Amino acid sequence: MSKKQKNQIGRARKSKSGSRKGSGASDRDFVGEKLVGILECSPKGYGFVAVKGREKDVFVAMSDMNGAMHGDKVEIGVISNRKGGGEGRVLRIAEHASPNVVGTFTGRGDYGYVTPDNARIGWDIYVAPQNTLKAESGEKVVVEILTRPADGSAEGKIVEILGNPDDKGVDILSVIRSYNLYETFPKGVEKEADATPDSVSADEKRGRRDFTADTVITIDGDDSRDFDDAVSLNFNGGVYTLSVHIADVAHYVKSGSKLDKEAFKRGTSVYFPDRVLPMLPPKLSNGICSLNEGEDRLTLSVVMEIDERGKVIKSVIKEGVIRSLHRMTYNKVAKILDGDEELCREYSDIVPMLRDMKVLSQILSNKRKRRGAIEFEIPESEIVLDEKGIAVDVKKKQSLISHKIIEEFMLVANETIAEFMFDRKSPFVYRAHEVPPPEKIEALEEFLSGLGIEFKHDEKAPKSSDFAVLLENLDERIAPVVNRVALRSMTKASYEAVNKGHFGLAAAFYCHFTSPIRRYPDLAVHRIIKDFLKNGNKAFSKYENSVAEIAAQSSERERLAEKAERDVDDMKKAEYMKDKIGQKFRGVISGVTEWGLFVELDNSVEGLIRTENLDGDGYQYNPRLMSLSNDASFYRIGDPVNVILESVNDARINFVLDK
């Protein structure tokens, strides 16, 4: 194949979105310093570079990309300071985004090309005959980019065939691979996992506190297979003794091992409607680390004595051994607490403890509310798939008293651990949630003012209790939208090597301790605690240089997992809506932008009404009031609307107003 033909393929999609004459800028044309940032491309070919410390992003025209791709870390030179953040030209690619791209293969005899699923990658990728892996036209594939010439043409080789787009699970697998996520583990990691024991030996139990005679249970979802937390509770003399037992993953995953390096790389387990991508191989996550019913398991346990006001008056942390008496589910526990006679008979040995757990969870919840913890009422959605992997239902997840019990017990354990280690001046990985920035507070205040709501808060240092009071006293009609807008005003929680407190929980100290099977920061926290229990303060020096890196990596992997999960959810929600075009729905305006209104239905499905599909023209967008209006119409976030499903394109759902 000639170079000319390859270039035609490479430019095939670029030509659809138009082109722009090059600026012809050279080094002497630069009007500002050279900058480095991440390139975010538009499906139309142009892009923006986000530069740390610079208020506005720098625009990059298609002709100034210099072979850069969406997600690349690039060095740019500013060639114009006009408009917003100015305009720049890519000088070099400092760091490539992942070379692997997911797309659809089109065969042309013995060669072909791949059209990326991600519309932000503005060119097709030529695949030579020896690099097709015998893929067939129409199949989803993963292609590794080999060359990215400055003229936009690219060449690659297919490294994995995912299958026909209509095959079960291929749609979700395509999203998974687009984030460079994998369900399988490298051979060396699997080998280490296979070498772990299937049961706890007598030697491993020595020196640990024996909890096997205690009434210990797990409470998880119906389909859960990895149980990393178990609980037990006694109530005596006005004091609750709560034991939270967490799987001692650090005993099996040694620092610096292949298992550890892979867990650090992954950072977290990732959850999709039809599968889980675990942080650790199933031999550990579902086996020796899982607190399975009736089996001895090693734990890192925190035992807390809590008074009837919810104050932890005493706590101790121990390496332990437990034997879970019952594998309980949220549904079973909720039914027992609701008086289900059959289940109460079946689990008569733990019914009194479950009732005490309900009381204690309410005590702990009330304590958090008193100190000002923010309670957002935003339900999660659940996507139901049929045997072919097709979305057949989308509904809001039910919140049960059993969920609240485990949530409260894990929260108090996390706080207790964080405060314990902070007091000992340990290098540590904290879960931080900082005070919202002033500009977000001001925007929320202005929005609430438009609703006739006064937001009373300390101007200099707003407190979480200010938000708690706001959300607690809302009219039922506007409560959902105010909850949503208030949540958007919050900063994003992150992992930090410095204790910054947790604003949302109104907690001075907080960490993640309770899920080491599925979160790396929890595993790191366990290692530090275990080392301290054995060696005291002298153990801390070895962690001083690693906690910041662990925190940064864990935060980054958490964000990536959330994006992947959200993309799949959006895709499956769109799939569910495909056969409902023309149907009418009742919804609420959940977001407002200059290009339209986002509308959320009762089942959490969200779609867009484009501005051009609204009656009249001349619409003005007000970001402070979160409104879109013209002389005749006014639309604001939270307004109820009736809509008709107009179309579904990939993961995009489009509505029009039902007049």
N, C-alpha and C positions, 0 to 999 in steps of 0.2 A: 504494500500500500504506500502511496506516495505521501510525502510530507504535506502536500497541498490537501489531499483527502483527509488526513488526520486533523489538520487545522480546521477544515470545514465542519467535522464532527465536533471538535472542541468549541467552535463558535456557534453551533446550532442553536443552543438555547439563549446564548447572549444576544443573538440578533433579534429574538422575540421581544426582548425588553428594551430595545433601543440602544443607541450608543451615544457617545459624546466625544467631541474632538479633544485630543490631548492638549494639556496646557503648555506642553513644551518646556516645562520648568526645569531649570538646572539648579545646581547648588547655589549659584549667585542670585537666584530668584527668591530664595527663602527670606521670609520677613520675620521669622521668629526662630527660637531654638528648636533643635531636633527633639522629638518627644517619642516615648515608648508607651504602648498600650495594647489592649485587645481589640481586634477588628470585629465589629458586628455588622454583617452585610444585610442588605435588603434584598428580597426576591427580585427587585427591579434592577439590581446590578451595582448600585452605589452602596456606600457603607459609612459607618461612623467609628471612630477610635475613641474609646474611653480611656482617659489618661488620669492616673491617680493624682489628686491635688488640683486638678483643673475642673472648674465648675461645669463647663459645657463640653460636650464631645466635639471632636474635629471631623468635619465632613470629608469624605474621600470619594471622588468621582470614579466611575467604572474605568475610565481610561488611565487613572492614576494608581490602580491596584498593584501593578508590577508583579502579577502572579500570585498575590496573596489571596487567601481563602478565609471564609468565615471561621472565626475562632482562633486565627493565628495571632501570636504576639508580634507586633510589627514596630519598626522604627519609622517615623514619618517626619517630613519636613513641612512646616507651615508655609504655604505659598500665598495665602490671603487671610487677612484678619476680618474680612467683611462677613457679616451675618453670624449670629450665634457664636459658636466656638471657633469659627474660621474654617479654612479649607486646607487640606494637606495632601501630600503625595507619599506613597509608600516608598521608602528608600531600600529597606531590606526586611526580610522576615527573620526576626530574632528567635522565634520558637514556633515550629509548626504545630497546628492542631493535629489531632489523631490522623495518621495517614489512611486509616480505614474508613470507607464511606459505604453506606447502604443505599442500594438503588435497584432499578429494574434493568435487566440486560436485554438488549436488542441485537439479534444476530444479523450479520451481513455476510452470509457464506461461512467461511472459516474464521472470520474475525467479527468484531462487534463493538458496541459501546454501552456504557452504563449511564443512565439518567438518574442522578441522585434524588432520593426522596426529599432531602432537605432543599427547599427552593432557594435557600440563601447561598447555596453553592451554584454559581451561575453558569456552569459549563458542563458538558457531558465528558465522559472519560473513555478514551479509545482503549480497546483491549486487543492486543495482537493475537494471532492464531494460537501461539504456544501458551498463552496466558488465560484462556477462556475457561479452563477447568471443565470443558464440555458442557457449559451452561446452555440452556435452551432459551429461546426468545420468550420474554414475559416472566421469567423467573426472578425472584428477589435474590440478590447476591450481596456479598461484601467484597468490595474491590479495594485493593491497596494502591494508593497513588504512588507512582514511581517517579514521574516528572511533572512539573508544573511550570511550563514556559511562561514568560512574561506576556505573551500574546493571548493567554487565556486557554490555549489548548492544553490537554493533559493526557497522560498515558498511565495505565495501571494494569494490575493483574488481579484476577478473581481469586480470593483466598478461601471463600466459603459460599456454598450454594444453600440458601435458606429454604427454597421451595417455591411452589406456585402460590401466588397471593391468596388464592381461595382455599388453600389447605389449612386445616385446623391449627391455630396458634402461630401461623407465619406472620400475621400482622403484628402481634405482640413481640415476637422474636425480632422482627425488623426494627422496632423501636429500641429494644434491648441492645442490639448490636450497634445502633446509631450512637449510643452512649458508651460504647466499648465495654459493655458489661457481659459477663459470662456465667453460665450456670455450672460449668465444669471447672475443675481445679487442675493446675499443673501436676505432672506425674510425681515430682518430688514432694509436693504438698500432700497428695493422696497417700504416698508411701509413709510419710510421717503420721498421718491420720490412722492408717491401717495398723501402725505399730502401737497405738494407744490401747490400753486394756479394755475389756468388755465389762469388767466389774471392779469393785473397790477391794483392795487386798487388806489384810490385817496390818501390814506394815504401814500402809497409807493412813490408817485410822489413828495410829499412835500419836499422842500429843495433841489430839483434837478433842473438842468438847463433844460428848455423845448426846445428841438430841433424839436418838431413835426411839426412846420411850415416850416422847412428847406426841401430842395429837397435831400432826403437821399435815397440811393439805395444799394442793395446788388449785388455782382457779383460773381457767383460761377459756379461749374460744372453743367451739365444738370441733373445729378442724385443726386446732393447734397440735403440733408434734414436737416442738422444742419448748420445754418448760424450764425457764431459768430462775423463777422465783416461787417460793413456797412460804406459807405463813402459819403461825399458831398463836393462840391468845388465851390468857388466863385472866380472870378478874377476881380480885380478893382484897378485902379491906379498903375499898375505894380506889384501888390502883390497878390499872390494866398493864399486864406484862405482855407486850407484843414482840414476837420474834419474827424477823424477816430474814429468810434464808435464801441466799443467792448462789447459784452454781459456781463452783470454784474452777472456772475455766483456766485461770492462770496456772493452776497446778499441772494442767496438761499441755497448755500452749506456752512454751518457754520463750523468754525474750531472745530475739535474734534467730529463732528457728525459722524454717521455711513456712511453717504454719503461721507464725507470728508476722512474718514479712508480707504474706499474702493477705492476712487479716488487716494489717495496716494499710495496704494498698487499696483494699475494698472499702474499708472504713465502716461499713454498715451492711446489714441485709437489706434487700430491696424487694418490695411486695407488689405483686400484680394480681389481677383478678383470677388468673389461672395457674400461677406459680410463684415461688419464692426463690430469689437468688441469695443463698445464704452466705454470711461472712465466713463461716467455718464449714468444712465438709460434714455431710450428714452423719458420718461415723461418730463425730463429736457432738454436733448440734442436736441430733435426735437420739444419740446413744449415751455414752458415758457422762457427758456434761448435762444431759437433760434429767430433771428431777422426776423420774418416772415412778409411778405408783408401785409401792411394795419393794423397791430396790434401794439398797444403800447408796448414798451419793455424798460426795464431798461438797462442802459449802463454805462460803465466807458469810457469817451471820452477824446481824446486829440485834441485840436484845435490849428493848427500851421499856422502862417503867414510866407510865404516863398517867397523870392524875385526871380527875374528872373535869378539868378545864382544858385538857389537851396539852398540858405542858410536859415535856420530857424531863423528868426529875432525875433520871439516872440512865446510863446506857453503857453497854460493853460490846466490844467487837471481838469475835472469836472465829478461828478456823474450826469448822464443825463437821459432823456426820449426821445426816438425817435419813429417815425412811418415810416417804410420803404415804399416808394412810389411805387417802382417796384422791383420785384425779377428778376434780369437780369442774363443771363448766359454768359460765356466767348464767346461762339459761336455767340450769338446775338450781343454783343457789338462789336466784331471783324467785323461782317458783316455791322453794322451801320457805323463804322469808315471807312469801305471800300466802303461806298456809297450805300448800299442796299436800294432802294427807298421805298419798302413796309415797311420795319422795321423803316426807318427814319420817315415815316408818322405815324406809330403806336406809336412811342416813341418820337414824335416831342418835347415834353416838356422837354426832357433831352438831346437831341442831342447836343446842344451847350455846355452843361456841360461835356459830354463825350469827345468832341473835345478838350476842355481845359484840361481834365484829361490826354489825350494822350500827349499834349504838356508838361504838368508838369512832367509826368513820364519820358519823354526824358530829361528834364532839370535835374531831380534828378539822372538819370542814368549817364549823362555826368559829373555831379559833383563827383559822386563816382569814375568814371574812372579817372578824373583829380587827385584825391588824391591817386590813385593806387589800387583800388579794383580789385580783380582778377575775370575775367569772364571765367568760364570753359564752354566749348561747348560740353557737354555730355548729349544727349537726354535720357529721360526715356522711358521705354517700356510699352505698353498697351496690356493686354491679353484679348481676346474676347472669351467668353464661349457661348455655345448654350443652348437650354432649358433643356438639360440633364446634364449641368455642364461640358461638354467636351470642351477643348480648340480647337477652330476652326480658330483662327488667332492670330498672334503676330506681333505687329507693333510698330513703334516709335511714341511716343506722339507728337502731333502737338503743337508748341509753338506759341501762338497768341499775338498780341499787348495787348489784354485785360488781359492776364496773366501778362504781363510786368507792366501794370498799377497798378494792385493790389499788385504785388510783391514790387514795388518801394514805394507805399504808406505804406505798412506794415513795410518795412525796416526803413523808416524815422520815423515812429511812435515808433518803438522799440528803435531806437537810442535816440530819444528825451526823452523818459521815463527813459532810463538807465542813461543818463547824468543828468537829473533832480534829480533823487534819489541819485546818487553818490555825487552830489554837496551838498546834505543835510546830507551826512555821514550816510545814512540809512543802516542797515543790509539788504541784498538784495540777489536775485538769478540772477546772470549774465549768459549770454551765452558767453562762452569764446572760442577763437580759437588762440592757441599759435603759435609762430614762429617755423617753422620746425627745427628739430635737425640737427646739423652739418653733421652727417653721411648721412642723407637723402639728404641734399643739395649737398654733395660731389658725391653721387651716381647719382643724376640727372645731375650734371655737366659732369660727365664722360660719361653718356649715350648720352647727347646732343653732346658732343665732337665727339663721334662716328658717329653722323649724320652730322658732319661738322658745328655745330651750337655753337656759343660762348654765354655762359650764363653770362651776365654782372651783377654782384651783389656785394654788400658790403660784404666782407669776414667776418667781425666781426659781423655785424648785418644786415642780408639780409632784404630787405623791400618787402612788398607786391607789390609795383610798379615794382620791378625787374621782378617778375613773370608776371605781367600785360603786360609789354613791350615785354617780351618773347613770350607770347601767341598771342599778337596782330600782330606780324610781321612774322608769320609763313607761309611757303608755303602751299597752300591748300591741297597738297597731303599728307603731313606729320602732318598737324594740328591735326587730330583726335588722333593719337598715342601720340604726345607730350602732348596734353591736358590730356590724360589718365595717362601718367607717371608722369606728374607734379602734378596731383591730388593725386596720391599715395605717393608723397613726403610730402604731408601735414600731420599735426597732426590731430587727431580726435577732432572735436568740442565737448564741454561738458558744463555742468552746474556747476557753481562755486559760492562760497560765497564771493569770492574776485574778484574784477574787474581786468581782465588780458587783456582786449581789444579783438578785433576780427581781426586777421591777414588777413583773406581772404577778409573781407569787408573793410579793412583799416579803421576800426572804433575804436576810443579810448574807446567808451562806447557802450555796446550792451546787450540787454536782449530779452526774449520772453514774449510779452505782449498781442499779438493779437489773441490767440487761447485757451482761458480758458475752452472751452467746451471739447477740446480733448487733452490738455497738462496740467499736474499738475503744472509745474513751472510757467506757466502763471497765474494760479489760485492763487498761493502763492504770486506772484508779485502784483496782484490785491488787495489782502488782506492788504499787507503792505501799498500800496498807499492809499487805502480807509481809513485806520486807521490814516495815516499821515494827510490826508485832514481834518479829524475830530478832531484829538488830537495833531497835531504838532509833534515835536521831541520826546516828552515824550512817544509816542507810540512805539518807536523803541526798547526799552529794552526787550519787550516780544518776539522779533524775533531773538535776538542775538544768542540764543542757538539752533535754529531750522533751520536756512537757510543752514548750511553745510549739515545737514542730508537730507533736501529736495533736495539739489543739487546732492548729491551722489545717492539717490534713483532714481531721475529723469533720471540721466545719465545711470544708470544700466538698468532701464526699457526701455529707448529708444533703447539701444543696443539689448536687448532681442527682442523687437518688430521688429527691422530691420532684425534680424536673421530669425525670423518666417516668415516675409513677403518675404524675399529672398528665403527661402526654398520652400515656396508655388510657387513662380514665377518659380523657377528652375524646380519644378515638373510639372507644367502646360506647360512650354515650351517643356519639354521632351515629354509630352503627345501629344502636337501638332506635334512633329516631328516623332512620332512612325510609321505613315503610309507613310513615305517618305524615307525609307531605300533604298539605291541604287541610289538616286537622287543626281545630281551634284549641287554645290553651289559655289558662289564667296564670299570670306570672307577676314578678316584681322587678322593676328596674334595678339591677345590681351593680351597674357601672355606667359611667358617662364619659365619652371622649368626643373630640371634635368630629370624628367620622361616624359616630352613631351611638346607639343605646344598647347596652348589654342587658338581657332579660333572663332572669332565673325562674324556672318553673318550680312547682312544689316538690318535685322529685330530685332537685338539684341540677338538672340539665340546664345549661346556659347557652344562649345564642345571641346573635347580633341583629339589630335593626339598623340598617345603614341610613345615614343622614339623607341621602338622595331618595330614599323610599318613604320619608316623612312628608306630610302635607306641606306644601309651600316651600319657600327657600329663604335664604338669608339667615340661617341659624347661627347663633353665637354660642360658643362654648365657654362656660364659666367654671374653671377648675376649683375655685374656692367653694362655690355653692354646689359643685358637682351637678351642673344643670346644662341643658341645651334648649335654647329658646329662640323664637322669632316674634314678630308682632302679634301673631295669632295663637301661638302654642308655647307651652312651658312644660318641660320634662325634667324631673329631678330624681336622683337616686332614691329608691324607696317607694316611688309611686307605683301603685298597682296598675297593670295593663292587661288587655286581652290581645292575644297575638295569634297569627296563623303561621304554621311552618311553611316557609316558601321553598327552601332547598337545603340539601346537605351535601357538602363537598369535602371529601376526606374527613378531617376532624373539625370542620367549620360548619356551624349550624346557623342558618339565616331565617329570621322571622320578618313578618310585616305586621303592622297594626291591624287588628280586627275592628273596623270602623262601625 
